Amino acid sequence: MGIPAFADFRQAGRDAVHYRARAFGPDARQLNLLIVNISAHGLMARCDAALEIGQRIRVNLPIIGVMVAEVRWSLGGRIGCQFDTGIDLASYYELLAVLLKNHKF
């Protein structure tokens, strides 16, 4: 029995979304993100810019405003980011309601 190549040790589950967001990279250039899943602690998004692990971005989210996040992984046009500070639960549920509004999976 082998060890899995990738283990997912996230503390919080992610919610699937499909939301286009504006962000700014470490060089202050605008990034266009398609957020695919999100939690109160981070997100996964498709991004057309090549970002490196450890770089910091600023993501503009409805309800919440600008969240600073660190790129934790980057692979094939997708990035996984961890927010510097988590989103409180009440605000997260408000955010999630906006992200899911009028969207059918």
Contact map, one row per residue, 1 for C-alpha under 8 A:
111000000000000000000000000000000000000000000000000000000000000000000000000000000000000000000000000000000
111100000000000000000000000000000000000000000000000000000000000000000000000000000000000000000000000000000
111110000000000000000000000000000000000000000000000000000000000000000000000000000000000000000000000000000
011111100000000000000000000000000000000000000000000000000000000000000000000000000000000000000000000000000
001111100000000000000000000000000000000000000000000000000000000000000000000000000000000000000000000000000
000111110000000000000000000000000000000000000000000000000000000000000000000000000000000000000000000000000
000111111000000000000000000000000000000000000000000000000000000000000000000000000000000000000000000000000
000001111100000000000000000000000000000000000000000000000000000000000000000000000000000000000000000000000
000000111110000000000000000000000000000000000000000000000000000000000000000000000000000000000000000000000
000000011111100000000000000000000000000000000000000000000000000000000000000000000000000000000000000000000
000000001111100000000000000000000000000000000000000000000000000000000000000000000000000000000000000000000
000000000111110000000000000000000000001110000000000000000000000000000000000000000000000000000000000000000
000000000111111000000000000000000000001000000000000000000000000000000000000000000000000000000000000000000
000000000001111100000000000000000000111000100000000000000000000000000000000000000000000000000000000000000
000000000000111110000000000000000000111000000000000000000000000000000000000000000000000000000000000000000
000000000000011111000000000000000001110000000000000000000000000000000000000000000000000000000000000000000
000000000000001111100000000000000011110000000000000000000000000000000000000000000000000000000000001100000
000000000000000111110000000000000111100000000000000000000000000000000000000000000000000000000000001100100
000000000000000011111000000000000111000000000000000000000000000000000000000000000000000000000000001000000
000000000000000001111100000000011110000000000000000000000000000000000000000000000000000000000000000000000
000000000000000000111110000000011110000000000000000000000011100000000000000000000000000000000000000000000
000000000000000000011111000001111000000000000000000000000011000000000000000000000000000000000000000000000
000000000000000000001111100001111000000000000000000000001111000000000000000000000000000000000000000000000
000000000000000000000111111111100000000000000000000000001110000000000000000000000000000000000000000000000
000000000000000000000011111111100000000000000000000000111100000000000000000000000000000000000000000000000
000000000000000000000001111110000000000000000000000000111000000000000000000000000000000000000000000000000
000000000000000000000001111110000000000000000000000000000000000000000000000000000000000000000000000000000
000000000000000000000001111111000000000000000000000000000000000000000000000000000000000000000000000000000
000000000000000000000001111111100000000000000000000000000000000000000000000000000000000000000000000000000
000000000000000000000111100111110000000000000000000000000000000000000000000000000000000000000000000000000
000000000000000000000111100011111000000000000011100000000000000000000000000000000000000000000000000000000
000000000000000000011110000001111100000000000011000000000000000000000000000000000000000000000000000000000
000000000000000000011110000000111110000000001111000000000000000000000000000000000000000000000000000000000
000000000000000001111000000000011111000000001110000000000000000000000000000000000000000000000000000000000
000000000000000011111000000000001111110000111100000000000000000000000000000000000000000000000000000000000
000000000000000111100000000000000111110000111100000000000000000000000000000000000000000000000000000000000
000000000000011111000000000000000011111000111000000000000000000000000000000000000000000000000000000000000
000000000000011110000000000000000011111111110000000000000000000000000000000000000000000000000000000000000
000000000001111000000000000000000000111111100000000000000000000000000000000000000000000000010000000000000
000000000001000000000000000000000000011111000000000000000000000000000000000000000000011110010000000000000
000000000001000000000000000000000000011111100000000000000000000000000000000000000110111000000000000000000
000000000000000000000000000000000000011111110000000000000000000000001000000000011110010000000000000000000
000000000000010000000000000000000011111011111000000000000000000000000000000000011100000000000000000000000
000000000000000000000000000000000011110001111100000000000000000000000000000001111000000000000000000000000
000000000000000000000000000000001111100000111110000000000000000000000000000001110000000000000000000000000
000000000000000000000000000000001111000000011111000000000000000000000000000011100000000000000000000000000
000000000000000000000000000000111100000000001111110000000000000000000000000011100000000000000000000000000
000000000000000000000000000000111000000000000111110000000000000000000000000010000000000000000000000000000
000000000000000000000000000000100000000000000011111000000000000000000000000010000000000000000000000000000
000000000000000000000000000000000000000000000011111100000000000000000000010010000000000000000000000000000
000000000000000000000000000000000000000000000000111110100000000000000010010000100000000000000000000000000
000000000000000000000000000000000000000000000000011111100000000000000010110000000000000000000000000000000
000000000000000000000000000000000000000000000000001111100000000000000111110000000000000000000000000000000
000000000000000000000000000000000000000000000000000111110000000000000111000000000000000000000000000000000
000000000000000000000000110000000000000000000000001111111000000000000110000000000000000000000000000000000
000000000000000000000000110000000000000000000000000001111100000000011110000000000000000000000000000000000
000000000000000000000011110000000000000000000000000000111110000000011110000000000000000000000000000000000
000000000000000000000011100000000000000000000000000000011111000001111000000000000000000000000000000000000
000000000000000000001111000000000000000000000000000000001111100001111000000000000000000000000000000000000
000000000000000000001110000000000000000000000000000000000111110111100000000000000000000000000000000000000
000000000000000000001000000000000000000000000000000000000011111111100000000000000000000000000010000000000
000000000000000000000000000000000000000000000000000000000001111110000000000000000000000000000010010000000
000000000000000000000000000000000000000000000000000000000000111110000000000000000000000000100110000000000
000000000000000000000000000000000000000000000000000000000001111111100000000000000000001000100010000000000
000000000000000000000000000000000000000000000000000000000001111111100000000000000000000000000000000000000
000000000000000000000000000000000000000000000000000000000111100111110000000000000000000000000000000000000
000000000000000000000000000000000000000000000000000000000111100111111000000000000011100000000000000000000
000000000000000000000000000000000000000000000000000000011110000001111100000000000011100000000000000000000
000000000000000000000000000000000000000001000000000000011110000000111110000000001111000000000000000000000
000000000000000000000000000000000000000000000000000011111000000000011111000000001111000000000000000000000
000000000000000000000000000000000000000000000000001111111000000000001111110000111100000000000000000000000
000000000000000000000000000000000000000000000000000011000000000000000111110000111100000000000000000000000
000000000000000000000000000000000000000000000000000110000000000000000011111000111000000000000000000000000
000000000000000000000000000000000000000000000000011110000000000000000011111111110000000000000000000000000
000000000000000000000000000000000000000000000000000000000000000000000000111111100000000000000000000000000
000000000000000000000000000000000000000000000000000000000000000000000000011111000000000000000000000000000
000000000000000000000000000000000000000000000111110000000000000000000000011111100000000000000000000000000
000000000000000000000000000000000000000000011110000000000000000000000000011111110000000000000000000000000
000000000000000000000000000000000000000000011110001000000000000000000011111011111000000000000000000000000
000000000000000000000000000000000000000001111000000000000000000000000011110001111100000000000000000000000
000000000000000000000000000000000000000001110000000000000000000000001111100000111110000000000000000000000
000000000000000000000000000000000000000011100000000000000000000000001111000000011111000000000000000000000
000000000000000000000000000000000000000011000000000000000000000000111100000000001111110000000000000000000
000000000000000000000000000000000000000000000000000000000000000000111100000000000111110000000000000000000
000000000000000000000000000000000000000010000000000000000000000000110000000000000011111000000000000000000
000000000000000000000000000000000000000111000000000000000000000000000000000000000011111100000000000000000
000000000000000000000000000000000000000110000000000000000000000100000000000000000000111110110000000000000
000000000000000000000000000000000000000100000000000000000000000000000000000000000000011111110000000000000
000000000000000000000000000000000000000100000000000000000000000000000000000000000000001111111000000000000
000000000000000000000000000000000000000000000000000000000000000000000000000000000000000111111100000000000
000000000000000000000000000000000000000000000000000000000000001100000000000000000000001111111110000000000
000000000000000000000000000000000000001100000000000000000000000000000000000000000000001111111111000000000
000000000000000000000000000000000000000000000000000000000000000000000000000000000000000011111111100000000
000000000000000000000000000000000000000000000000000000000000001000000000000000000000000001111111110000000
000000000000000000000000000000000000000000000000000000000000111100000000000000000000000000111111111000000
000000000000000000000000000000000000000000000000000000000000000000000000000000000000000000011111111100000
000000000000000000000000000000000000000000000000000000000000000000000000000000000000000000001111111110000
000000000000000000000000000000000000000000000000000000000000010000000000000000000000000000000111111110000
000000000000000011100000000000000000000000000000000000000000000000000000000000000000000000000011111110000
000000000000000011000000000000000000000000000000000000000000000000000000000000000000000000000001111111100
000000000000000000000000000000000000000000000000000000000000000000000000000000000000000000000000111111100
000000000000000000000000000000000000000000000000000000000000000000000000000000000000000000000000000111110
000000000000000001000000000000000000000000000000000000000000000000000000000000000000000000000000000111111
000000000000000000000000000000000000000000000000000000000000000000000000000000000000000000000000000001111
000000000000000000000000000000000000000000000000000000000000000000000000000000000000000000000000000000111
